[in-house]
């Protein structure tokens, strides 16, 4: 299966035809799908994107519940369901992207002559956002591991913080460039909302409650910015080369790095200096790097490797820690800010 090059548009009239469950709704979607909903104030439009990753369902679940309601939004809405093909590939809601494709959220900075289907899909999504000159944009995701909700943005101006406050009181302000949608300039405030773990009911509730506020409030820029705690200068911790990672209560002889089995719990708490993280082979060079916003390796500031064990060298706040080997290997182990 490949990402197709068409867009399906629906308006208010389709709302009565939407199936009862999110799974049935997903099966109604054939590729990139856009819902344009009329609001009370038709001079303004707000945009939501979701399902950029097929294993992150909270945004789709929230959009499905809201579309089935009889509510009229405060402004016009454009809801963009970005990658239903990945979500529909078996096992359903478990695949980040199609097996023969790549991560869509790494291609929003692709060049115009990039002919890959994933680059075309990213370009189509960007064009669909620009087309309506939105007053605000939200991109809804789930974290790869068990985690509380937080937001990610490239700006901390008051309008962005107001958007974030609709969902969470925690923001990662990032200068890392990975080709994500939120890095693009649309002339409007934009934030990524990581609603929490994909399998947690609480994450779906966070998505729906925040989305309902975004859709229904006449004024979303109501100066709640001071409620948001900002974590700055995230560092991306990655495997080096073809290094492998596993997760266990003891060191695995089959992987280069073993992170402790409950490492996802560190998403929920401050990690103090000296906290045990896992194991490595002391006979080999540590196959990890920690890339900062300037592209420099800061692994020595993040992790202390001693006698085959890995420890936090500094007080850290960890984000996006996952125990899914595929994501940890092909994307990153986690992000961290030095606190």
C-alpha positions as a Markdown table, in Angstrom:
| # | Residue | x | y | z |
|---|---|---|---|---|
| 1 | Unk | 0.0 | 0.0 | 0.0 |
| 2 | Unk | 1.1 | 3.6 | -0.8 |
| 3 | Unk | -0.1 | 7.0 | 0.2 |
| 4 | Unk | -2.4 | 8.1 | -2.5 |
| 5 | Unk | -2.4 | 11.6 | -4.0 |
| 6 | Unk | -6.0 | 12.6 | -3.7 |
| 7 | Unk | -7.9 | 14.5 | -1.0 |
| 8 | Unk | -11.5 | 13.7 | 0.1 |
| 9 | Unk | -13.5 | 16.7 | 1.3 |
| 10 | Unk | -16.6 | 16.6 | 3.5 |
| 11 | Unk | -18.8 | 19.3 | 4.9 |
| 12 | Unk | -21.4 | 19.6 | 7.6 |
| 13 | Unk | -23.8 | 17.3 | 5.7 |
| 14 | Unk | -21.6 | 14.3 | 6.2 |
| 15 | Unk | -21.7 | 14.6 | 10.0 |
| 16 | Unk | -25.0 | 12.6 | 10.1 |
| 17 | Unk | -23.3 | 9.8 | 8.2 |
| 18 | Unk | -20.4 | 9.3 | 10.5 |
| 19 | Unk | -20.3 | 5.8 | 12.0 |
| 20 | Unk | -20.8 | 5.2 | 15.7 |
| 21 | Unk | -17.3 | 4.1 | 16.7 |
| 22 | Unk | -13.9 | 5.6 | 16.0 |
| 23 | Unk | -12.9 | 2.3 | 14.3 |
| 24 | Unk | -15.8 | 2.4 | 11.9 |
| 25 | Unk | -15.1 | 6.0 | 11.3 |
| 26 | Unk | -11.5 | 5.2 | 10.4 |
| 27 | Unk | -12.8 | 2.7 | 7.8 |
| 28 | Unk | -14.9 | 5.4 | 6.2 |
| 29 | Unk | -11.7 | 7.4 | 5.4 |
| 30 | Unk | -9.8 | 6.8 | 2.2 |
| 31 | Unk | -6.6 | 8.6 | 2.3 |
| 32 | Unk | -6.1 | 12.3 | 3.2 |
| 33 | Unk | -9.5 | 13.5 | 4.4 |
| 34 | Unk | -10.6 | 17.1 | 5.2 |
| 35 | Unk | -13.7 | 18.1 | 7.1 |
| 36 | Unk | -14.8 | 21.8 | 6.6 |
| 37 | Unk | -17.3 | 22.8 | 9.3 |
| 38 | Unk | -19.2 | 26.1 | 9.3 |
| 39 | Unk | -19.0 | 28.1 | 12.5 |
| 40 | Unk | -20.9 | 31.0 | 14.0 |
| 41 | Unk | -18.2 | 33.4 | 12.9 |
| 42 | Unk | -17.4 | 32.5 | 9.3 |
| 43 | Unk | -14.7 | 35.2 | 9.0 |
| 44 | Unk | -12.2 | 33.1 | 11.0 |
| 45 | Unk | -11.0 | 29.5 | 10.6 |
| 46 | Unk | -9.2 | 27.2 | 13.0 |
| 47 | Unk | -7.3 | 24.1 | 11.9 |
| 48 | Unk | -6.7 | 20.7 | 13.6 |
| 49 | Unk | -4.4 | 18.0 | 12.1 |
| 50 | Unk | -4.3 | 14.5 | 13.5 |
| 51 | Unk | -3.3 | 11.0 | 12.7 |
| 52 | Unk | 0.0 | 12.0 | 11.2 |
| 53 | Unk | 1.1 | 8.8 | 12.9 |
| 54 | Unk | -1.1 | 5.8 | 12.5 |
| 55 | Unk | -0.5 | 4.5 | 16.0 |
| 56 | Unk | -1.6 | 7.7 | 17.7 |
| 57 | Unk | -5.4 | 7.6 | 17.9 |
| 58 | Unk | -6.5 | 10.2 | 20.5 |
| 59 | Unk | -6.9 | 13.0 | 18.0 |
| 60 | Unk | -9.0 | 10.9 | 15.7 |
| 61 | Unk | -11.1 | 9.7 | 18.6 |
| 62 | Unk | -11.7 | 13.2 | 19.8 |
| 63 | Unk | -12.5 | 14.5 | 16.3 |
| 64 | Unk | -14.9 | 11.6 | 15.8 |
| 65 | Unk | -16.8 | 12.3 | 19.0 |
| 66 | Unk | -17.0 | 16.0 | 18.3 |
| 67 | Unk | -18.1 | 15.6 | 14.7 |
| 68 | Unk | -20.9 | 13.3 | 15.8 |
| 69 | Unk | -22.2 | 15.9 | 18.1 |
| 70 | Unk | -24.7 | 18.6 | 17.0 |
| 71 | Unk | -22.5 | 21.4 | 18.2 |
| 72 | Unk | -21.8 | 24.5 | 16.0 |
| 73 | Unk | -18.2 | 25.7 | 16.5 |
| 74 | Unk | -17.4 | 29.3 | 17.3 |
| 75 | Unk | -15.5 | 29.7 | 14.0 |
| 76 | Unk | -15.1 | 27.8 | 10.8 |
| 77 | Unk | -13.1 | 24.6 | 11.3 |
| 78 | Unk | -10.8 | 22.6 | 9.0 |
| 79 | Unk | -10.1 | 19.1 | 10.4 |
| 80 | Unk | -7.4 | 17.3 | 8.5 |
| 81 | Unk | -7.0 | 13.5 | 9.0 |
| 82 | Unk | -3.5 | 13.1 | 7.7 |
| 83 | Unk | -2.6 | 9.4 | 7.4 |
| 84 | Unk | -5.5 | 7.0 | 7.8 |
| 85 | Unk | -3.8 | 4.5 | 5.6 |
| 86 | Unk | -1.2 | 3.9 | 8.2 |
| 87 | Unk | -3.8 | 3.6 | 11.0 |
| 88 | Unk | -5.8 | 1.1 | 8.9 |
| 89 | Unk | -2.8 | -1.1 | 8.1 |
| 90 | Unk | -2.9 | -4.3 | 10.2 |
| 91 | Unk | -2.7 | -4.5 | 13.2 |
| 92 | Unk | -5.0 | -1.4 | 13.1 |
| 93 | Unk | -3.8 | 1.6 | 15.1 |
| 94 | Unk | -0.4 | 0.1 | 15.7 |
| 95 | Unk | 1.7 | 1.3 | 12.8 |
| 96 | Unk | 3.4 | 4.7 | 12.9 |
| 97 | Unk | 3.6 | 4.7 | 9.1 |
| 98 | Unk | 3.2 | 2.2 | 6.2 |
| 99 | Unk | 5.7 | -0.5 | 6.1 |
| 100 | Unk | 7.1 | 0.6 | 2.7 |
| 101 | Unk | 7.0 | 4.3 | 3.6 |
| 102 | Unk | 8.6 | 6.7 | 6.1 |
| 103 | Unk | 7.6 | 8.9 | 9.0 |
| 104 | Unk | 5.3 | 11.6 | 7.6 |
| 105 | Unk | 6.2 | 14.0 | 10.4 |
| 106 | Unk | 9.8 | 14.2 | 9.1 |
| 107 | Unk | 8.9 | 15.5 | 5.6 |
| 108 | Unk | 7.2 | 18.9 | 6.0 |
| 109 | Unk | 10.5 | 20.5 | 5.1 |
| 110 | Unk | 11.1 | 18.3 | 2.0 |
| 111 | Unk | 12.2 | 20.0 | -1.2 |
| 112 | Unk | 9.6 | 20.5 | -4.0 |
| 113 | Unk | 11.4 | 18.0 | -6.2 |
| 114 | Unk | 11.2 | 15.2 | -3.7 |
| 115 | Unk | 9.0 | 12.7 | -5.5 |
| 116 | Unk | 8.3 | 10.3 | -2.6 |
| 117 | Unk | 4.7 | 9.8 | -1.7 |
| 118 | Unk | 5.3 | 10.8 | 1.9 |
| 119 | Unk | 6.8 | 14.1 | 0.7 |
| 120 | Unk | 3.8 | 14.7 | -1.5 |
| 121 | Unk | 1.4 | 14.0 | 1.4 |
| 122 | Unk | 3.2 | 16.5 | 3.6 |
| 123 | Unk | 3.0 | 19.1 | 0.9 |
| 124 | Unk | -0.7 | 18.5 | 0.4 |
| 125 | Unk | -1.3 | 18.9 | 4.2 |
| 126 | Unk | 0.7 | 22.2 | 4.3 |
| 127 | Unk | -1.2 | 23.5 | 1.3 |
| 128 | Unk | -4.6 | 22.6 | 2.9 |
| 129 | Unk | -3.6 | 24.6 | 6.0 |
| 130 | Unk | -2.4 | 27.6 | 4.1 |
| 131 | Unk | -5.5 | 27.6 | 1.9 |
| 132 | Unk | -7.8 | 28.8 | 4.8 |
| 133 | Unk | -5.4 | 31.3 | 6.4 |
| 134 | Unk | -6.1 | 30.0 | 9.9 |
| 135 | Unk | -6.1 | 32.0 | 13.1 |
| 136 | Unk | -4.6 | 29.0 | 14.9 |
| 137 | Unk | -3.3 | 25.4 | 14.2 |
| 138 | Unk | -3.2 | 22.4 | 16.5 |
| 139 | Unk | -1.5 | 19.1 | 15.7 |
| 140 | Unk | -2.7 | 16.3 | 17.9 |
| 141 | Unk | -0.5 | 13.3 | 18.7 |
| 142 | Unk | 0.1 | 10.6 | 21.3 |
| 143 | Unk | 3.4 | 9.9 | 23.0 |
| 144 | Unk | 5.1 | 6.6 | 22.1 |
| 145 | Unk | 5.2 | 5.5 | 25.8 |
| 146 | Unk | 3.1 | 6.0 | 28.9 |
| 147 | Unk | 3.2 | 9.7 | 29.7 |
| 148 | Unk | 1.2 | 12.7 | 30.9 |
| 149 | Unk | 0.1 | 15.2 | 28.3 |
| 150 | Unk | 2.4 | 18.0 | 27.2 |
| 151 | Unk | 2.9 | 20.3 | 24.2 |
| 152 | Unk | 5.8 | 21.1 | 21.9 |
| 153 | Unk | 6.3 | 24.3 | 20.0 |
| 154 | Unk | 9.0 | 26.5 | 18.4 |
| 155 | Unk | 7.6 | 29.7 | 20.0 |
| 156 | Unk | 6.5 | 30.7 | 23.4 |
| 157 | Unk | 4.6 | 33.8 | 22.5 |
| 158 | Unk | 1.4 | 34.4 | 24.4 |
| 159 | Unk | -0.9 | 33.1 | 21.7 |
| 160 | Unk | 1.0 | 29.8 | 21.5 |
| 161 | Unk | 0.9 | 29.5 | 25.3 |
| 162 | Unk | -2.9 | 30.2 | 25.2 |
| 163 | Unk | -3.3 | 27.3 | 22.7 |
| 164 | Unk | -1.3 | 25.0 | 24.9 |
| 165 | Unk | -3.3 | 25.9 | 28.0 |
| 166 | Unk | -6.4 | 24.4 | 26.4 |
| 167 | Unk | -4.8 | 21.0 | 26.9 |
| 168 | Unk | -2.0 | 21.0 | 29.3 |
| 169 | Unk | 0.2 | 23.2 | 31.5 |
| 170 | Unk | 3.5 | 21.8 | 30.2 |
| 171 | Unk | 5.4 | 23.0 | 27.1 |
| 172 | Unk | 8.7 | 21.9 | 25.5 |
| 173 | Unk | 10.1 | 24.9 | 23.6 |
| 174 | Unk | 12.3 | 23.4 | 20.9 |
| 175 | Unk | 14.8 | 24.5 | 18.4 |
| 176 | Unk | 15.4 | 21.0 | 17.1 |
| 177 | Unk | 14.6 | 20.6 | 13.4 |
| 178 | Unk | 13.3 | 17.2 | 12.3 |
| 179 | Unk | 10.9 | 18.2 | 9.5 |
| 180 | Unk | 7.8 | 18.2 | 11.7 |
| 181 | Unk | 4.6 | 20.1 | 10.8 |
| 182 | Unk | 4.9 | 22.5 | 13.8 |
| 183 | Unk | 8.2 | 23.8 | 12.5 |
| 184 | Unk | 6.5 | 25.3 | 9.4 |
| 185 | Unk | 5.4 | 28.9 | 9.2 |
| 186 | Unk | 1.7 | 29.4 | 8.5 |
| 187 | Unk | 1.4 | 32.9 | 9.7 |
| 188 | Unk | -0.6 | 31.7 | 12.7 |
| 189 | Unk | 0.3 | 30.3 | 16.2 |
| 190 | Unk | 0.8 | 26.5 | 16.0 |
| 191 | Unk | 1.5 | 23.9 | 18.7 |
| 192 | Unk | 1.8 | 20.1 | 18.8 |
| 193 | Unk | -0.2 | 18.5 | 21.6 |
| 194 | Unk | 1.1 | 15.2 | 22.9 |
| 195 | Unk | -2.1 | 13.9 | 24.6 |
| 196 | Unk | -0.4 | 11.1 | 26.5 |
| 197 | Unk | 0.0 | 7.4 | 25.9 |
| 198 | Unk | -1.9 | 6.0 | 22.9 |
| 199 | Unk | -3.5 | 3.2 | 25.0 |
| 200 | Unk | -4.6 | 5.4 | 27.9 |
| 201 | Unk | -8.3 | 6.5 | 28.2 |
| 202 | Unk | -7.1 | 9.6 | 29.9 |
| 203 | Unk | -5.3 | 10.7 | 26.7 |
| 204 | Unk | -8.4 | 10.4 | 24.7 |
| 205 | Unk | -10.2 | 12.6 | 27.3 |
| 206 | Unk | -7.4 | 15.2 | 27.2 |
| 207 | Unk | -7.8 | 15.3 | 23.4 |
| 208 | Unk | -11.5 | 15.7 | 23.5 |
| 209 | Unk | -11.8 | 18.2 | 26.3 |
| 210 | Unk | -9.0 | 20.4 | 24.8 |
| 211 | Unk | -10.4 | 20.1 | 21.3 |
| 212 | Unk | -13.9 | 21.1 | 22.5 |
| 213 | Unk | -12.5 | 24.2 | 24.1 |
| 214 | Unk | -10.6 | 25.0 | 20.9 |
| 215 | Unk | -13.7 | 24.6 | 18.7 |
| 216 | Unk | -16.3 | 26.2 | 21.0 |
| 217 | Unk | -14.6 | 29.2 | 22.6 |
| 218 | Unk | -15.2 | 32.5 | 20.9 |
| 219 | Unk | -11.8 | 33.8 | 22.0 |
| 220 | Unk | -9.0 | 31.2 | 22.5 |
| 221 | Unk | -6.4 | 33.9 | 23.1 |
| 222 | Unk | -7.6 | 34.7 | 26.6 |
| 223 | Unk | -4.2 | 35.2 | 28.3 |
| 224 | Unk | -3.8 | 31.9 | 30.2 |
| 225 | Unk | -0.2 | 32.0 | 29.2 |
| 226 | Unk | 1.1 | 32.3 | 32.8 |
| 227 | Unk | -0.4 | 28.9 | 33.6 |
| 228 | Unk | 2.1 | 27.1 | 31.3 |
| 229 | Unk | 5.4 | 25.8 | 32.5 |
| 230 | Unk | 8.0 | 26.0 | 29.8 |
| 231 | Unk | 10.9 | 23.5 | 29.5 |
| 232 | Unk | 13.6 | 24.9 | 27.1 |
| 233 | Unk | 16.4 | 23.5 | 25.0 |
| 234 | Unk | 15.4 | 19.8 | 24.6 |
| 235 | Unk | 18.1 | 17.3 | 23.6 |
| 236 | Unk | 17.4 | 14.3 | 21.5 |
| 237 | Unk | 19.0 | 11.0 | 22.7 |
| 238 | Unk | 19.6 | 8.5 | 19.8 |
| 239 | Unk | 21.3 | 5.3 | 19.1 |
| 240 | Unk | 24.5 | 5.5 | 17.0 |
| 241 | Unk | 24.9 | 3.6 | 13.8 |
| 242 | Unk | 23.3 | 0.1 | 13.9 |
| 243 | Unk | 23.3 | -0.1 | 17.7 |
| 244 | Unk | 20.4 | -2.0 | 19.2 |
| 245 | Unk | 18.3 | -1.4 | 22.4 |
| 246 | Unk | 16.2 | -3.6 | 24.6 |
| 247 | Unk | 14.2 | -3.1 | 27.8 |
| 248 | Unk | 14.5 | -5.5 | 30.8 |
| 249 | Unk | 15.1 | -5.8 | 34.6 |
| 250 | Unk | 18.6 | -7.0 | 33.8 |
| 251 | Unk | 21.2 | -6.5 | 31.1 |
| 252 | Unk | 20.4 | -8.2 | 27.9 |
| 253 | Unk | 23.3 | -10.0 | 26.1 |
| 254 | Unk | 21.5 | -9.5 | 22.7 |
| 255 | Unk | 21.5 | -5.7 | 22.6 |
| 256 | Unk | 24.1 | -2.9 | 22.8 |
| 257 | Unk | 22.0 | -0.9 | 25.3 |
| 258 | Unk | 19.5 | -2.2 | 27.8 |
| 259 | Unk | 17.2 | 0.4 | 29.4 |
| 260 | Unk | 15.5 | -0.6 | 32.6 |
| 261 | Unk | 12.1 | -2.2 | 32.1 |
| 262 | Unk | 10.1 | 0.6 | 33.8 |
| 263 | Unk | 12.0 | 3.5 | 32.1 |
| 264 | Unk | 8.7 | 4.9 | 30.7 |
| 265 | Unk | 7.8 | 5.9 | 34.3 |
| 266 | Unk | 10.5 | 8.6 | 34.0 |
| 267 | Unk | 8.1 | 10.5 | 31.7 |
| 268 | Unk | 6.0 | 11.2 | 34.8 |
| 269 | Unk | 8.7 | 12.6 | 37.2 |
| 270 | Unk | 11.8 | 14.6 | 37.6 |
| 271 | Unk | 14.9 | 12.4 | 37.1 |
| 272 | Unk | 17.6 | 13.4 | 39.6 |
| 273 | Unk | 21.3 | 13.2 | 38.9 |
| 274 | Unk | 22.5 | 9.7 | 39.7 |
| 275 | Unk | 19.2 | 8.0 | 38.7 |
| 276 | Unk | 19.9 | 4.5 | 37.2 |
| 277 | Unk | 18.8 | 4.2 | 33.6 |
| 278 | Unk | 20.2 | 0.9 | 32.3 |
| 279 | Unk | 23.2 | -1.0 | 31.1 |
| 280 | Unk | 25.8 | -1.0 | 28.3 |
| 281 | Unk | 28.8 | -3.1 | 27.3 |
| 282 | Unk | 31.8 | -1.5 | 29.0 |
| 283 | Unk | 34.2 | -3.1 | 26.5 |
| 284 | Unk | 32.7 | -1.0 | 23.7 |
| 285 | Unk | 32.3 | 2.7 | 23.1 |
| 286 | Unk | 28.9 | 4.0 | 24.3 |
| 287 | Unk | 26.7 | 3.8 | 21.2 |
| 288 | Unk | 24.6 | 6.9 | 22.1 |
| 289 | Unk | 24.5 | 10.5 | 21.1 |
| 290 | Unk | 22.5 | 13.4 | 22.6 |
| 291 | Unk | 21.9 | 16.0 | 19.9 |
| 292 | Unk | 21.2 | 19.6 | 21.0 |
| 293 | Unk | 19.6 | 22.5 | 19.1 |
| 294 | Unk | 22.9 | 23.4 | 17.5 |
| 295 | Unk | 23.5 | 19.8 | 16.3 |
| 296 | Unk | 26.2 | 19.2 | 18.9 |
| 297 | Unk | 26.6 | 15.9 | 20.9 |
| 298 | Unk | 25.9 | 16.5 | 24.6 |
| 299 | Unk | 25.8 | 12.9 | 25.7 |
| 300 | Unk | 28.4 | 13.6 | 28.5 |
| 301 | Unk | 26.1 | 16.1 | 30.0 |
| 302 | Unk | 23.1 | 13.8 | 29.9 |
| 303 | Unk | 24.4 | 10.3 | 30.8 |
| 304 | Unk | 27.2 | 9.0 | 32.9 |
| 305 | Unk | 28.5 | 5.6 | 31.8 |
| 306 | Unk | 30.2 | 3.7 | 34.6 |
| 307 | Unk | 31.2 | 0.0 | 35.1 |
| 308 | Unk | 28.6 | -1.1 | 32.5 |
| 309 | Unk | 25.8 | 1.0 | 34.0 |
| 310 | Unk | 24.1 | 4.1 | 32.8 |
| 311 | Unk | 23.1 | 7.0 | 35.1 |
| 312 | Unk | 21.6 | 10.5 | 34.7 |
| 313 | Unk | 24.5 | 12.8 | 34.9 |
| 314 | Unk | 22.4 | 15.9 | 35.6 |
| 315 | Unk | 18.9 | 16.5 | 36.9 |
| 316 | Unk | 16.7 | 15.8 | 33.9 |
| 317 | Unk | 13.1 | 16.0 | 32.7 |
| 318 | Unk | 12.6 | 13.2 | 30.2 |
| 319 | Unk | 9.9 | 13.2 | 27.5 |
| 320 | Unk | 8.8 | 10.7 | 24.9 |
| 321 | Unk | 10.5 | 7.8 | 26.6 |
| 322 | Unk | 9.3 | 4.6 | 24.9 |
| 323 | Unk | 9.8 | 0.9 | 25.3 |
| 324 | Unk | 8.8 | 0.2 | 21.6 |
| 325 | Unk | 12.1 | -1.0 | 20.1 |
| 326 | Unk | 11.1 | 0.0 | 16.5 |
| 327 | Unk | 10.5 | 3.6 | 17.5 |
| 328 | Unk | 13.5 | 3.8 | 19.9 |
| 329 | Unk | 15.7 | 2.4 | 17.1 |
| 330 | Unk | 14.4 | 4.3 | 14.1 |
| 331 | Unk | 13.5 | 7.6 | 15.7 |
| 332 | Unk | 15.0 | 8.2 | 19.2 |
| 333 | Unk | 15.2 | 6.8 | 22.7 |
| 334 | Unk | 13.8 | 9.9 | 24.3 |
| 335 | Unk | 14.1 | 13.7 | 24.7 |
| 336 | Unk | 15.5 | 15.4 | 27.8 |
| 337 | Unk | 15.8 | 18.9 | 29.2 |
| 338 | Unk | 18.5 | 19.7 | 31.8 |
| 339 | Unk | 16.7 | 21.0 | 34.8 |
